Amino acid sequence: MTMSDLITPAAITPTITQFCHQTWQLEAKVLYVESDESKTYLITDVTPFH
């Protein structure tokens, strides 16, 4: 048995969120960030909504 046999693929589904208030603090690990001139994509290990 190899490590690849033990790894289960994760399904990542996007959620588009526009914050109507300023969010100053969230204890989460940032896994990925991508930005352009109009938006920023941020993937964390936990969601702030649950």
DRENFIVEX-30310 format. One record per residue: residue in one letter; x, y, z of N, C-alpha, C in turn. Coordinates in steps of 0.05 Angstrom, whole numbers, always signed. Layout:
<'A',<X,Y,Z>,<X,Y,Z>,<X,Y,Z>>
...
# end
This chain:
<'M',<+17,-24,+0>,<+0,+0,+0>,<+18,+25,+0>>
<'T',<+12,+44,-17>,<+28,+68,-19>,<+12,+91,-7>>
<'M',<+25,+114,-4>,<+11,+138,+6>,<-12,+147,-12>>
<'S',<-9,+144,-38>,<-30,+152,-57>,<-55,+134,-54>>
<'D',<-51,+110,-44>,<-74,+92,-38>,<-90,+102,-14>>
<'L',<-77,+116,+4>,<-90,+126,+29>,<-103,+153,+26>>
<'I',<-96,+168,+6>,<-105,+195,+3>,<-132,+195,-12>>
<'T',<-152,+209,+0>,<-178,+212,-12>,<-179,+240,-24>>
<'P',<-186,+242,-50>,<-188,+269,-62>,<-210,+286,-48>>
<'A',<-204,+311,-46>,<-224,+330,-33>,<-239,+345,-55>>
<'A',<-264,+348,-51>,<-280,+364,-70>,<-282,+392,-59>>
<'I',<-274,+411,-75>,<-275,+440,-66>,<-296,+453,-84>>
<'T',<-316,+465,-71>,<-337,+479,-85>,<-335,+508,-78>>
<'P',<-336,+526,-98>,<-333,+555,-92>,<-359,+567,-82>>
<'T',<-355,+587,-65>,<-378,+604,-56>,<-370,+633,-60>>
<'I',<-386,+647,-75>,<-380,+675,-80>,<-393,+691,-57>>
<'T',<-377,+706,-43>,<-387,+721,-20>,<-379,+750,-22>>
<'Q',<-397,+768,-18>,<-391,+796,-16>,<-398,+805,+13>>
<'F',<-378,+814,+27>,<-382,+821,+55>,<-395,+849,+56>>
<'C',<-417,+851,+71>,<-431,+876,+74>,<-421,+892,+98>>
<'H',<-402,+880,+112>,<-390,+894,+135>,<-360,+886,+134>>
<'Q',<-345,+901,+149>,<-316,+895,+149>,<-311,+871,+167>>
<'T',<-296,+852,+157>,<-288,+829,+172>,<-258,+832,+178>>
<'W',<-252,+835,+203>,<-225,+842,+211>,<-208,+818,+220>>
<'Q',<-222,+797,+229>,<-206,+775,+241>,<-220,+749,+236>>
<'L',<-203,+730,+228>,<-212,+702,+224>,<-188,+684,+229>>
<'E',<-191,+665,+247>,<-169,+647,+252>,<-172,+623,+233>>
<'A',<-158,+625,+211>,<-158,+604,+191>,<-132,+604,+176>>
<'K',<-124,+581,+166>,<-100,+579,+150>,<-107,+585,+121>>
<'V',<-92,+603,+108>,<-96,+609,+80>,<-83,+587,+64>>
<'L',<-98,+575,+46>,<-88,+553,+29>,<-80,+563,+1>>
<'Y',<-95,+583,-9>,<-90,+593,-36>,<-102,+621,-39>>
<'V',<-87,+638,-53>,<-97,+665,-59>,<-91,+671,-89>>
<'E',<-111,+683,-102>,<-107,+691,-130>,<-123,+718,-133>>
<'S',<-110,+738,-145>,<-123,+764,-148>,<-120,+774,-176>>
<'D',<-139,+791,-184>,<-136,+807,-208>,<-146,+835,-201>>
<'E',<-151,+851,-221>,<-158,+879,-216>,<-185,+883,-204>>
<'S',<-203,+864,-204>,<-230,+868,-194>,<-238,+849,-171>>
<'K',<-222,+829,-165>,<-230,+810,-145>,<-206,+795,-133>>
<'T',<-211,+782,-111>,<-191,+765,-98>,<-204,+739,-90>>
<'Y',<-192,+717,-98>,<-201,+690,-89>,<-183,+682,-66>>
<'L',<-196,+673,-44>,<-181,+665,-20>,<-193,+639,-11>>
<'I',<-176,+618,-9>,<-185,+592,+1>,<-172,+587,+28>>
<'T',<-189,+581,+48>,<-179,+576,+75>,<-186,+547,+83>>
<'D',<-175,+538,+105>,<-180,+511,+114>,<-207,+509,+129>>
<'V',<-218,+531,+138>,<-244,+532,+151>,<-261,+554,+139>>
<'T',<-287,+553,+143>,<-304,+574,+133>,<-313,+592,+156>>
<'P',<-316,+618,+152>,<-324,+635,+174>,<-355,+635,+178>>
<'F',<-369,+620,+163>,<-398,+621,+163>,<-411,+599,+180>>
<'H',<-395,+581,+191>,<-407,+559,+207>,<-395,+559,+234>>
# end
